Amino acid sequence: MRIRLIRNATLVINYGDKTFLVDPFLAPKGTYASFPNTANQVGNPTVHLPAPINEIIEVDAVIVTHLHLDHFDTTAIEALPKDILVISQSDTDAKSIREKGFSNVQTLRQVSTIDNISLSQTSGQHGKGEIGLIMGEVSGVVFKHPDEKKLYIAGDTIWCEDVEAAIEEHEPEVIVVNGGAAQFLQGDPITMNKEDIYRTYKEAPDAIIVVAHMEAVNHCSLTRNELKDFIEDKALTVNVIVPEDGETIAF
């Protein structure tokens, strides 16, 4: 298994002889306006891509955990081949993706296996209370293969019972969480903060946790340096990895 963090939640995953692109957010730096009702009013994405788009999209399938801009943007829609397999979280999302010109769109419920790779959908909570309701449905996915470690991509979720249940059911050996503590001016964070990441470790102390969704969109308040200091204070530098954009981790 090789996991390459591109930027934000965008990953290229080599797993069981297949290559997956997860949550493609491919626009140049500053293409989009800042997310509204947030403290740091700068354009998104806030950093450049670490690799050419043509290199990033050389994959067998695309997984879109949900349709927020920073997980499936206009640049990705224009760049991806329209006949590539796109796997979405729901029939509603699949319909929307087809309307953008893609001809081979299925849901995680429909695509349970690709060759010897099994894919299992998980749920999450993209914030608490009213904010969580506004942010809508989100999903994660668990990868399993006879020759690979079990991989759980949690998606845009805070620590919640859904994440706890996914870990208990699937017993993943590698977990990718979306950190950054993304937050609006009102309400709690809508992605994991450092305490959520620590809770994830406590639930899966034998797993390696990879933290994505850092320092790439304007409403993320948790920096890599702050998280690394927290990890060091908790003596978790072996358990929790905070990759830079473009970095590849092999298992």
Contacts in CASP RR format, 6 or more apart in sequence:
PFRMAT RR
TARGET T0000
AUTHOR 0000-0000-0000
METHOD contacts of the structure
MODEL  1
MRIRLIRNATLVINYGDKTFLVDPFLAPKGTYASFPNTANQVGNPTVHLP
APINEIIEVDAVIVTHLHLDHFDTTAIEALPKDILVISQSDTDAKSIREK
GFSNVQTLRQVSTIDNISLSQTSGQHGKGEIGLIMGEVSGVVFKHPDEKK
LYIAGDTIWCEDVEAAIEEHEPEVIVVNGGAAQFLQGDPITMNKEDIYRT
YKEAPDAIIVVAHMEAVNHCSLTRNELKDFIEDKALTVNVIVPEDGETIA
F
1 13 0 8 1.000
1 14 0 8 1.000
1 15 0 8 1.000
1 16 0 8 1.000
1 148 0 8 1.000
1 149 0 8 1.000
1 151 0 8 1.000
1 174 0 8 1.000
1 250 0 8 1.000
1 251 0 8 1.000
2 13 0 8 1.000
2 14 0 8 1.000
2 15 0 8 1.000
2 248 0 8 1.000
2 249 0 8 1.000
2 250 0 8 1.000
2 251 0 8 1.000
3 11 0 8 1.000
3 12 0 8 1.000
3 13 0 8 1.000
3 151 0 8 1.000
3 174 0 8 1.000
3 176 0 8 1.000
3 210 0 8 1.000
3 248 0 8 1.000
3 249 0 8 1.000
3 251 0 8 1.000
4 11 0 8 1.000
4 12 0 8 1.000
4 13 0 8 1.000
4 246 0 8 1.000
4 247 0 8 1.000
4 248 0 8 1.000
4 249 0 8 1.000
5 11 0 8 1.000
5 210 0 8 1.000
5 212 0 8 1.000
5 243 0 8 1.000
5 244 0 8 1.000
5 245 0 8 1.000
5 246 0 8 1.000
5 247 0 8 1.000
5 248 0 8 1.000
5 249 0 8 1.000
6 12 0 8 1.000
6 49 0 8 1.000
6 50 0 8 1.000
6 51 0 8 1.000
6 56 0 8 1.000
6 245 0 8 1.000
6 246 0 8 1.000
7 25 0 8 1.000
7 45 0 8 1.000
7 47 0 8 1.000
7 49 0 8 1.000
7 50 0 8 1.000
7 216 0 8 1.000
7 245 0 8 1.000
7 246 0 8 1.000
8 23 0 8 1.000
8 25 0 8 1.000
8 45 0 8 1.000
8 70 0 8 1.000
8 71 0 8 1.000
8 212 0 8 1.000
8 213 0 8 1.000
8 214 0 8 1.000
8 216 0 8 1.000
8 217 0 8 1.000
9 22 0 8 1.000
9 23 0 8 1.000
9 25 0 8 1.000
9 65 0 8 1.000
9 70 0 8 1.000
9 71 0 8 1.000
9 155 0 8 1.000
9 156 0 8 1.000
9 178 0 8 1.000
9 212 0 8 1.000
9 213 0 8 1.000
10 21 0 8 1.000
10 22 0 8 1.000
10 23 0 8 1.000
10 24 0 8 1.000
10 25 0 8 1.000
10 26 0 8 1.000
10 56 0 8 1.000
10 71 0 8 1.000
11 20 0 8 1.000
11 21 0 8 1.000
11 22 0 8 1.000
11 23 0 8 1.000
11 153 0 8 1.000
11 176 0 8 1.000
11 212 0 8 1.000
12 19 0 8 1.000
12 20 0 8 1.000
12 21 0 8 1.000
12 22 0 8 1.000
12 56 0 8 1.000
12 59 0 8 1.000
13 19 0 8 1.000
13 20 0 8 1.000
13 21 0 8 1.000
13 22 0 8 1.000
13 143 0 8 1.000
13 151 0 8 1.000
15 117 0 8 1.000
15 143 0 8 1.000
15 145 0 8 1.000
15 148 0 8 1.000
15 151 0 8 1.000
16 115 0 8 1.000
16 116 0 8 1.000
16 117 0 8 1.000
16 145 0 8 1.000
16 147 0 8 1.000
16 148 0 8 1.000
17 115 0 8 1.000
18 60 0 8 1.000
18 61 0 8 1.000
18 114 0 8 1.000
18 115 0 8 1.000
18 117 0 8 1.000
19 58 0 8 1.000
19 59 0 8 1.000
19 60 0 8 1.000
19 61 0 8 1.000
20 59 0 8 1.000
20 60 0 8 1.000
20 61 0 8 1.000
20 62 0 8 1.000
20 63 0 8 1.000
21 56 0 8 1.000
21 57 0 8 1.000
21 59 0 8 1.000
21 61 0 8 1.000
21 62 0 8 1.000
21 63 0 8 1.000
22 62 0 8 1.000
22 63 0 8 1.000
22 65 0 8 1.000
22 153 0 8 1.000
23 63 0 8 1.000
23 64 0 8 1.000
23 65 0 8 1.000
23 70 0 8 1.000
23 71 0 8 1.000
23 72 0 8 1.000
23 155 0 8 1.000
24 56 0 8 1.000
24 57 0 8 1.000
24 62 0 8 1.000
24 64 0 8 1.000
24 71 0 8 1.000
24 72 0 8 1.000
24 73 0 8 1.000
24 76 0 8 1.000
24 80 0 8 1.000
25 45 0 8 1.000
25 69 0 8 1.000
25 70 0 8 1.000
25 71 0 8 1.000
25 72 0 8 1.000
25 73 0 8 1.000
25 76 0 8 1.000
25 216 0 8 1.000
26 49 0 8 1.000
26 53 0 8 1.000
26 56 0 8 1.000
26 57 0 8 1.000
26 73 0 8 1.000
26 75 0 8 1.000
26 76 0 8 1.000
26 79 0 8 1.000
27 44 0 8 1.000
27 45 0 8 1.000
27 73 0 8 1.000
27 74 0 8 1.000
27 75 0 8 1.000
28 45 0 8 1.000
28 48 0 8 1.000
28 49 0 8 1.000
28 75 0 8 1.000
29 45 0 8 1.000
29 46 0 8 1.000
29 47 0 8 1.000
29 48 0 8 1.000
29 49 0 8 1.000
30 42 0 8 1.000
30 43 0 8 1.000
30 44 0 8 1.000
30 45 0 8 1.000
30 46 0 8 1.000
31 43 0 8 1.000
31 44 0 8 1.000
31 45 0 8 1.000
31 75 0 8 1.000
32 43 0 8 1.000
32 44 0 8 1.000
32 45 0 8 1.000
32 69 0 8 1.000
32 73 0 8 1.000
33 43 0 8 1.000
33 44 0 8 1.000
34 40 0 8 1.000
34 41 0 8 1.000
34 42 0 8 1.000
34 43 0 8 1.000
34 44 0 8 1.000
34 218 0 8 1.000
34 219 0 8 1.000
35 44 0 8 1.000
35 184 0 8 1.000
35 217 0 8 1.000
35 218 0 8 1.000
35 219 0 8 1.000
37 184 0 8 1.000
37 185 0 8 1.000
37 186 0 8 1.000
38 183 0 8 1.000
38 184 0 8 1.000
38 185 0 8 1.000
38 218 0 8 1.000
38 219 0 8 1.000
39 185 0 8 1.000
39 219 0 8 1.000
39 221 0 8 1.000
40 218 0 8 1.000
40 219 0 8 1.000
40 221 0 8 1.000
41 218 0 8 1.000
42 218 0 8 1.000
43 218 0 8 1.000
44 69 0 8 1.000
44 70 0 8 1.000
44 216 0 8 1.000
44 217 0 8 1.000
44 218 0 8 1.000
45 70 0 8 1.000
45 216 0 8 1.000
45 217 0 8 1.000
46 215 0 8 1.000
46 216 0 8 1.000
46 217 0 8 1.000
46 218 0 8 1.000
47 215 0 8 1.000
47 216 0 8 1.000
47 245 0 8 1.000
49 56 0 8 1.000
49 245 0 8 1.000
50 245 0 8 1.000
50 246 0 8 1.000
51 246 0 8 1.000
53 75 0 8 1.000
53 79 0 8 1.000
54 79 0 8 1.000
57 76 0 8 1.000
57 79 0 8 1.000
57 80 0 8 1.000
57 81 0 8 1.000
59 84 0 8 1.000
60 85 0 8 1.000
60 114 0 8 1.000
61 84 0 8 1.000
61 85 0 8 1.000
61 86 0 8 1.000
61 87 0 8 1.000
61 114 0 8 1.000
62 80 0 8 1.000
62 84 0 8 1.000
62 85 0 8 1.000
62 86 0 8 1.000
62 87 0 8 1.000
63 86 0 8 1.000
63 87 0 8 1.000
63 108 0 8 1.000
63 141 0 8 1.000
63 153 0 8 1.000
64 71 0 8 1.000
64 72 0 8 1.000
64 86 0 8 1.000
64 87 0 8 1.000
64 88 0 8 1.000
64 89 0 8 1.000
64 93 0 8 1.000
64 97 0 8 1.000
65 71 0 8 1.000
65 89 0 8 1.000
65 138 0 8 1.000
65 139 0 8 1.000
65 140 0 8 1.000
65 141 0 8 1.000
65 153 0 8 1.000
65 155 0 8 1.000
65 156 0 8 1.000
66 89 0 8 1.000
66 93 0 8 1.000
66 126 0 8 1.000
66 136 0 8 1.000
66 137 0 8 1.000
66 138 0 8 1.000
66 139 0 8 1.000
66 156 0 8 1.000
67 93 0 8 1.000
67 96 0 8 1.000
67 97 0 8 1.000
68 135 0 8 1.000
68 156 0 8 1.000
70 216 0 8 1.000
70 217 0 8 1.000
71 156 0 8 1.000
72 97 0 8 1.000
77 100 0 8 1.000
80 86 0 8 1.000
80 102 0 8 1.000
82 101 0 8 1.000
82 102 0 8 1.000
82 103 0 8 1.000
83 102 0 8 1.000
83 103 0 8 1.000
83 104 0 8 1.000
84 102 0 8 1.000
84 104 0 8 1.000
85 104 0 8 1.000
85 105 0 8 1.000
85 106 0 8 1.000
85 111 0 8 1.000
86 97 0 8 1.000
86 102 0 8 1.000
86 104 0 8 1.000
86 105 0 8 1.000
86 106 0 8 1.000
87 105 0 8 1.000
87 106 0 8 1.000
87 107 0 8 1.000
87 108 0 8 1.000
87 111 0 8 1.000
87 119 0 8 1.000
88 94 0 8 1.000
88 97 0 8 1.000
88 105 0 8 1.000
88 106 0 8 1.000
88 107 0 8 1.000
88 108 0 8 1.000
89 107 0 8 1.000
89 108 0 8 1.000
89 121 0 8 1.000
89 137 0 8 1.000
89 138 0 8 1.000
89 139 0 8 1.000
89 140 0 8 1.000
90 107 0 8 1.000
90 137 0 8 1.000
90 139 0 8 1.000
91 107 0 8 1.000
93 107 0 8 1.000
94 105 0 8 1.000
94 106 0 8 1.000
94 107 0 8 1.000
97 105 0 8 1.000
98 105 0 8 1.000
108 119 0 8 1.000
108 120 0 8 1.000
108 121 0 8 1.000
108 139 0 8 1.000
108 141 0 8 1.000
109 121 0 8 1.000
111 119 0 8 1.000
112 118 0 8 1.000
112 119 0 8 1.000
112 120 0 8 1.000
113 119 0 8 1.000
116 145 0 8 1.000
116 146 0 8 1.000
117 143 0 8 1.000
117 144 0 8 1.000
117 145 0 8 1.000
118 143 0 8 1.000
118 144 0 8 1.000
118 145 0 8 1.000
119 141 0 8 1.000
119 142 0 8 1.000
119 143 0 8 1.000
120 141 0 8 1.000
120 142 0 8 1.000
120 144 0 8 1.000
120 170 0 8 1.000
121 139 0 8 1.000
121 140 0 8 1.000
121 141 0 8 1.000
122 139 0 8 1.000
122 140 0 8 1.000
122 141 0 8 1.000
122 142 0 8 1.000
122 152 0 8 1.000
122 154 0 8 1.000
122 162 0 8 1.000
122 163 0 8 1.000
122 166 0 8 1.000
122 170 0 8 1.000
123 138 0 8 1.000
123 139 0 8 1.000
123 140 0 8 1.000
123 162 0 8 1.000
123 166 0 8 1.000
124 138 0 8 1.000
124 139 0 8 1.000
124 140 0 8 1.000
124 154 0 8 1.000
124 155 0 8 1.000
124 157 0 8 1.000
124 160 0 8 1.000
124 162 0 8 1.000
124 163 0 8 1.000
125 132 0 8 1.000
125 138 0 8 1.000
125 157 0 8 1.000
125 158 0 8 1.000
125 160 0 8 1.000
125 162 0 8 1.000
126 132 0 8 1.000
126 135 0 8 1.000
126 136 0 8 1.000
126 138 0 8 1.000
126 156 0 8 1.000
126 157 0 8 1.000
126 158 0 8 1.000
126 190 0 8 1.000
126 191 0 8 1.000
127 135 0 8 1.000
127 157 0 8 1.000
127 158 0 8 1.000
127 188 0 8 1.000
127 189 0 8 1.000
127 190 0 8 1.000
128 158 0 8 1.000
128 187 0 8 1.000
128 188 0 8 1.000
131 184 0 8 1.000
131 186 0 8 1.000
131 187 0 8 1.000
131 188 0 8 1.000
131 190 0 8 1.000
132 190 0 8 1.000
135 156 0 8 1.000
135 190 0 8 1.000
138 155 0 8 1.000
138 156 0 8 1.000
138 157 0 8 1.000
139 155 0 8 1.000
140 152 0 8 1.000
140 153 0 8 1.000
140 154 0 8 1.000
140 155 0 8 1.000
140 157 0 8 1.000
140 166 0 8 1.000
141 152 0 8 1.000
141 153 0 8 1.000
142 150 0 8 1.000
142 151 0 8 1.000
142 152 0 8 1.000
142 153 0 8 1.000
142 166 0 8 1.000
142 170 0 8 1.000
142 172 0 8 1.000
143 150 0 8 1.000
143 151 0 8 1.000
143 152 0 8 1.000
143 153 0 8 1.000
144 150 0 8 1.000
144 151 0 8 1.000
144 170 0 8 1.000
148 251 0 8 1.000
149 172 0 8 1.000
149 173 0 8 1.000
149 174 0 8 1.000
149 251 0 8 1.000
150 170 0 8 1.000
150 171 0 8 1.000
150 172 0 8 1.000
150 173 0 8 1.000
150 174 0 8 1.000
151 172 0 8 1.000
151 173 0 8 1.000
151 174 0 8 1.000
151 175 0 8 1.000
151 176 0 8 1.000
152 166 0 8 1.000
152 167 0 8 1.000
152 170 0 8 1.000
152 172 0 8 1.000
152 174 0 8 1.000
152 175 0 8 1.000
152 176 0 8 1.000
153 175 0 8 1.000
153 176 0 8 1.000
154 163 0 8 1.000
154 166 0 8 1.000
154 175 0 8 1.000
154 176 0 8 1.000
154 177 0 8 1.000
154 178 0 8 1.000
154 192 0 8 1.000
154 200 0 8 1.000
155 176 0 8 1.000
155 177 0 8 1.000
155 178 0 8 1.000
156 178 0 8 1.000
156 190 0 8 1.000
156 191 0 8 1.000
156 213 0 8 1.000
157 163 0 8 1.000
157 178 0 8 1.000
157 191 0 8 1.000
157 192 0 8 1.000
158 188 0 8 1.000
158 189 0 8 1.000
158 190 0 8 1.000
158 191 0 8 1.000
158 192 0 8 1.000
158 193 0 8 1.000
158 196 0 8 1.000
159 192 0 8 1.000
159 195 0 8 1.000
159 196 0 8 1.000
159 199 0 8 1.000
159 200 0 8 1.000
163 200 0 8 1.000
163 203 0 8 1.000
164 203 0 8 1.000
166 172 0 8 1.000
167 175 0 8 1.000
167 200 0 8 1.000
167 203 0 8 1.000
167 204 0 8 1.000
167 207 0 8 1.000
168 203 0 8 1.000
171 204 0 8 1.000
172 204 0 8 1.000
172 207 0 8 1.000
173 206 0 8 1.000
173 207 0 8 1.000
173 208 0 8 1.000
173 251 0 8 1.000
174 207 0 8 1.000
174 208 0 8 1.000
174 210 0 8 1.000
174 251 0 8 1.000
175 200 0 8 1.000
175 204 0 8 1.000
175 207 0 8 1.000
175 208 0 8 1.000
175 209 0 8 1.000
175 210 0 8 1.000
176 209 0 8 1.000
176 210 0 8 1.000
176 211 0 8 1.000
176 212 0 8 1.000
177 192 0 8 1.000
177 196 0 8 1.000
177 197 0 8 1.000
177 200 0 8 1.000
177 209 0 8 1.000
177 210 0 8 1.000
177 211 0 8 1.000
177 212 0 8 1.000
178 191 0 8 1.000
178 192 0 8 1.000
178 211 0 8 1.000
178 212 0 8 1.000
178 213 0 8 1.000
179 191 0 8 1.000
179 192 0 8 1.000
179 193 0 8 1.000
179 196 0 8 1.000
179 197 0 8 1.000
179 211 0 8 1.000
179 212 0 8 1.000
179 213 0 8 1.000
179 214 0 8 1.000
179 220 0 8 1.000
179 222 0 8 1.000
179 227 0 8 1.000
180 189 0 8 1.000
180 191 0 8 1.000
180 192 0 8 1.000
180 193 0 8 1.000
180 211 0 8 1.000
180 213 0 8 1.000
180 214 0 8 1.000
180 215 0 8 1.000
180 220 0 8 1.000
180 221 0 8 1.000
180 222 0 8 1.000
180 227 0 8 1.000
181 189 0 8 1.000
181 191 0 8 1.000
181 192 0 8 1.000
181 193 0 8 1.000
181 194 0 8 1.000
181 220 0 8 1.000
181 221 0 8 1.000
181 222 0 8 1.000
182 189 0 8 1.000
182 190 0 8 1.000
182 191 0 8 1.000
182 213 0 8 1.000
182 217 0 8 1.000
182 219 0 8 1.000
182 220 0 8 1.000
182 221 0 8 1.000
183 189 0 8 1.000
183 190 0 8 1.000
183 219 0 8 1.000
183 221 0 8 1.000
184 190 0 8 1.000
184 219 0 8 1.000
189 196 0 8 1.000
189 221 0 8 1.000
191 213 0 8 1.000
191 220 0 8 1.000
192 200 0 8 1.000
192 211 0 8 1.000
193 222 0 8 1.000
194 222 0 8 1.000
194 226 0 8 1.000
194 227 0 8 1.000
194 230 0 8 1.000
197 209 0 8 1.000
197 211 0 8 1.000
197 227 0 8 1.000
197 240 0 8 1.000
198 230 0 8 1.000
198 234 0 8 1.000
198 236 0 8 1.000
200 209 0 8 1.000
201 207 0 8 1.000
201 209 0 8 1.000
201 236 0 8 1.000
201 239 0 8 1.000
201 240 0 8 1.000
205 239 0 8 1.000
207 239 0 8 1.000
208 239 0 8 1.000
208 240 0 8 1.000
208 241 0 8 1.000
208 251 0 8 1.000
209 239 0 8 1.000
209 240 0 8 1.000
209 241 0 8 1.000
210 241 0 8 1.000
210 243 0 8 1.000
210 249 0 8 1.000
211 227 0 8 1.000
211 240 0 8 1.000
211 241 0 8 1.000
211 242 0 8 1.000
211 243 0 8 1.000
212 243 0 8 1.000
213 220 0 8 1.000
214 220 0 8 1.000
214 222 0 8 1.000
214 223 0 8 1.000
214 224 0 8 1.000
214 227 0 8 1.000
214 242 0 8 1.000
215 223 0 8 1.000
215 224 0 8 1.000
216 245 0 8 1.000
224 242 0 8 1.000
224 244 0 8 1.000
227 242 0 8 1.000
228 242 0 8 1.000
231 237 0 8 1.000
231 240 0 8 1.000
231 242 0 8 1.000
241 249 0 8 1.000
243 249 0 8 1.000
END
